[in-house]
Amino acid sequence: MPIGTEITTAQEILRGVVQAQNEINQQGGINGLPLKVILANDDNRPETAQQIAQNLVANRDILGVVGHFASGVTLATAPIYQENGLVAISATSTSISLSGAGNYIFRTVPSDRFTSSVLAKYFLEQLNQHEAAVIYNSQSDYSNSLRNTFTTDILSNGGVIATEVDLSQSNFNPADILQKVRSQGAEALVFLNDSKTANKAYLLMQVNNRQLPMLGGDSMYKPQTLQVVGQNAVDLVLSVPWHILGNTNSAFPAAARRLWGGDVNWRTAMAYDATKSLSAAIANNPSRQGIQQTISDSNNSLEGESRKVKFLASGDRSQSVQLVTVRPGNRSPFGYDFVPMK
């Protein structure tokens, strides 16, 4: 987890891991032995993560990894896990580059193909608009992946990318950017940037002042969006893997509220699913190779928060995504909430 640089995200992931661990151990553990978890801080840096991965694969007591957070970090470590036969399941990395990264590399979060398809369909059919301004970070694997898939989905369905805004550029001026976006005919702002450039995205949202409709990927689903942007975030539409109000038939949300004293988000749910999947595979065959065989078996459906977890041959999870929007509310302490869209 990126404990040193993304503390909120690290806490969200850790809650899912610990909730699964707690449930498993309360039920007697795995084949009578308690599930043990080692925490590692990769600072969301590829070089640090690679050093950690080398240490993990060398420790034969380690049977599986939940991680890493950012797509670029997971891509940097995937060859190490693959070459040494250690299963790694990311709960948060969505880049399409991870598909087929190796038969020991999995993820419980849907790939960007699902996210971009839903966003593009909403933009073209529900908003009934055709010209989009894409906001992204060219230095991010996640952002480039989502930008590419969204662009493909828009263009192949008759839409237009009016302009692109790269938040990695140093000459960032939100007022000038918004003026340029509007002059080039963009009908909506589509935020496909990563968490590192969230503050620049927030400035652009505030300057926009709800003039143009706003859409975005799961990276913008965080408390800071509600806190920093506030009223100007109302009607923002995001595509996320899971929402607590969209899974009312599951026991997971109620258990999470009891354990953590409030609502949890998609990162917690996906980390919970990753931990439960690993644990089920360990119970079936507690060896590194046996775990890989169990998880990759297309006939196996592993236990998750509400739906069974089933992995495709690519290592991707077969699961739909959820559109949410920002509304005034009292579930968060900021006066605004993310709520599911019908």
N, C-alpha and C positions, 0 to 999 in steps of 0.2 A: 504494500500500500504506500501511497505518497504521503506519509505521515508528516514529513518535514516541510512540505510545500503546499499541500492541499488538505489541510486538517479536517475540514468539513466532509470532503469526499472520503477521506480515510475512515472517519467515524461512521459514515453511512455504510461503507463496505464491511467494516468490522462488526457492526450490529448484526448484519445478516449471517456472518460466519459464526458469531458467538451464540446467536439464537438457535441456529441449527445444532451447534455443539452442545448447548444446554439441553435441548430436547433429547438428543441422542444419548447423552450420558445419564439423564434422568430415567431413561428407559432401559438402562443396563449397559450402555455402551455398544461397541461393535464386537459381537461374539464374546461378550463378557469383559471386554477391555475398554477403558474410557478413551474417547477420542481426544487426542492432544493436538494443540495448535501452536505453532511457532510464528511469531510476528516478525516481519522484516520491513524496514523502511527503505524504499528505493528512491525517495525524493522526486519521483516522476522523471528521473534522468536515465537514459538508456545505458550509459556507462556504469552507473551505480547498480542498475538492475542486472546487468550482465555479470558483475562480480558476485552479486547475491545468488544468481542462478547457478553459477559455477560451484558455490558453496553448498547449495541445496542438492544438486545432482550428486555431489561427492559424499553426502551423508545418507547412508543406506537406510536409516530409520525414516527418512522422509518418503512418503508414499504418494504424495500428490501436492499440487500447488494451486491455490486460488489467486489468480493475478494474471497480468498486472493491470493498472488502471488505464493509462493512455494507450491508444493503438500503437503509437511509435515505440513505446517502451516494450509492449508485448511482442511486437515484430522483432525488436532487437534481441529478445531473449528466446524466442521460439526455436531457433536452430540449436541452442544449447540443450533445451529440454528434449527436443526431437532426437538429437544425436546420442543422448544419454538415456533415452527411454523412460522419461519421467513425465507423467500426465500433468498438463497445466490447463486450467479452465479459467478463462477471463470472464468476469461478470460485467465488464464495462467497455471492453474494446470492440468497436463496431466496424472498423475499416474493412473494406472488401478484400484488401491484400492478405488478410488473415485466412480467408477461405482457401483451404488446401495447403496451409502452411506446414502441415505434417500430420501424421495419424496419431500423434500424441498431443496435439493442440486443439482445444475445444473452447467454446464460449456459450454461456447461457443467455447472453443478450443477442437479439436479432442483429443481423448485419445491416449496413447502411442501405442496401438494396431495398429492404422493407421500408425503412424510414423515408427515403427519398420518394418512393412510389406513392406512399400515402400523402406526403406533403404536396407532391406535384398534382395528384388527383384533387386534393382539396383546393389548391390554388386555381386550377383550371375549371373545375366543375362546380364547386361550392361558392368560391369568391367570384367565379365567372370572369377571371382576368387572364391576361395572356403575356404581359411583359413584366419580368421580375428583375429586381436588383439583388444579386447574390453577395452576401457579406461573408468573408472567409479569412483564414490565415494560411498563407502559402507555405509556412514553415511547419505545419501540422499534418501528420498522416491522416488523422481522423477527419480534419476539415477538408483536405484535398479529396479524400475518398467520398465524403458526402456531397461536396460540390460537384464532383464528376458524375455521380449517379443521378443527382437531382437535375443537372443540366441535360443529361441524356434523356431522362424521363420527360422533361419539359419540351425539349426540341422534337422528340419523337411523337409527341401528342399535339403538335401544332402551336406550342407556345414559343416565347422569345426570351432570351436573356438580354435585357436592355443594357446592363452594365454590371461590372464586378468591382467590389471594393476589397482590397487586400489589407487587413488590419495589421499586418506585420510591417508595413511601411512606416517610416519615422515621421513623415510629414502629415500626421493625422490631424484633420480639422473637421469635426462633425458637421458644422454649419456648411462649410464648402462642399463636403461630400453629399449632404442632403440636397443642396442646390443642384449639383451635378446629376444626381440620381433622377431628380424630377425633370430636369431639362432633357434628359435622354429618354423620357417617356415611361419610366418604371412605374408600375401600378402597385407594387408592394415591396417591402424589405424582407429578405429571406436570410435569417441569421444562421449560417452554417459554420460559424467559427468555433474554436475550442475554448476551454476554460481559461487558458493563459491570456486570451484577448477579451475576456468577458467585460472588463472595465471599459474598454473602448466601445464595445457593443452597447453597454449601458448608456454611455454619453450620447451615442447616436440615437438610441431609443428615446432619450429625454428630449433631444433637440427635435426629433420627429413629432413629438407631442400628439401622437395618435392621428397625424394627418394621413399617412399611408398605412394600410394594413400591414401587420408584422407576423411572420411565421418563423419557425426555427427548429433546430434539432435538439436532441436530448441533453446536450452540453449546457444549454441555457436553463435547464430545469434545476434550479437551486434556490435556496432561501434568499440569497443576495439579489436575485432578479426582482423578487417581491419587495425587498427592503430598499434597494437602491433606486429602482425605477418607479416603484409605487404606482400612482394613478396612471402614469404614462405607459404602464405595462398592461393595462386592462385591454382585453380582446386579443392579446398576443396568443398565437396558436402554436403549440409545440407537439412534436411526435415523440412519444416515449414508449419504452417496452412494457410499462406496467404502471397502474395507478391504484392507490389503496381504495378509492371509492368505486373503482370499476371491478372490484373482486370481492363483492359483499358475501358471496357464498363460501368463501375460504375461511378456514380457522386461523390462517396466518396473520391477518391484520389485527384481530382481537388479541392474539397472543403477543404480537409486537407492541401493541399499546400498553398491555400489562407490564411487559418487560422494560420498555423504554420510556413510558410515561407520555407518549404522544404518537403521532403518525410517523410512519417511515415511508421512504420513497423507492423508486425503481432500483436504485443501486443496492439497497438493502435486500430487496426481494431477489434480485439476480444473484447476489453473493450467497444468500440462503440456499438458492437452488443449486449453485455450484458446489457448496459444501455437502448438501444432502446427496447429490449425485456421486461425489467422490466417496462418501461414506457408504453408500449402497454398494458401490463397486468394490470397496475394501472388504465389506462383509462377504461378498460373493467369492472373491479371490484376492487375499491380502498380499499380492506381489505387484511390482510395477507393471510387469507385462500382463498379469491377470486383470488389473484395473483397466488398462487400456483396452483389452479385449471385451470386457464387460460394457464399458461406456460406448465403444464403437459398434457394438452389435445392434444392428437396425431393428432387431426383434425386441430389444429391451426398452421399456419405458420406465424411467427412474422417477422417484418421488420428488415433487416440487412444491412450491407454496400453494398453488391451487390447481395447476395443470401438470400433467406428467411431462417430464423432461425427456425429449427424444432428439438425438443428434443425427444430422445428415452425414453422408460420407465425407463432406468437406470440413466437418468439425463444427459447422454452424448449427444453431438450434432452429427447429421448425416451429416458429411462433409468430403471431401477428403483433402489431403495435397499436398504441392507443393515442388518439388525439386529445389533448387537454388545452384549456384556455384559462386566462387569468380573469378572475372576477373579485369584486369586493366580498370580504368574508372574514370570519373570526377563527378559522382553524389555525392559521399562523398568527404570530404576534404582530404582524405588520399591517393588518387590515385588508390584506388581499390574499387570495388562495388560487392554487391550480385546481381546476375541476374538470372531470371528463366531459367530452362532447359526445352527444348522441350520434 
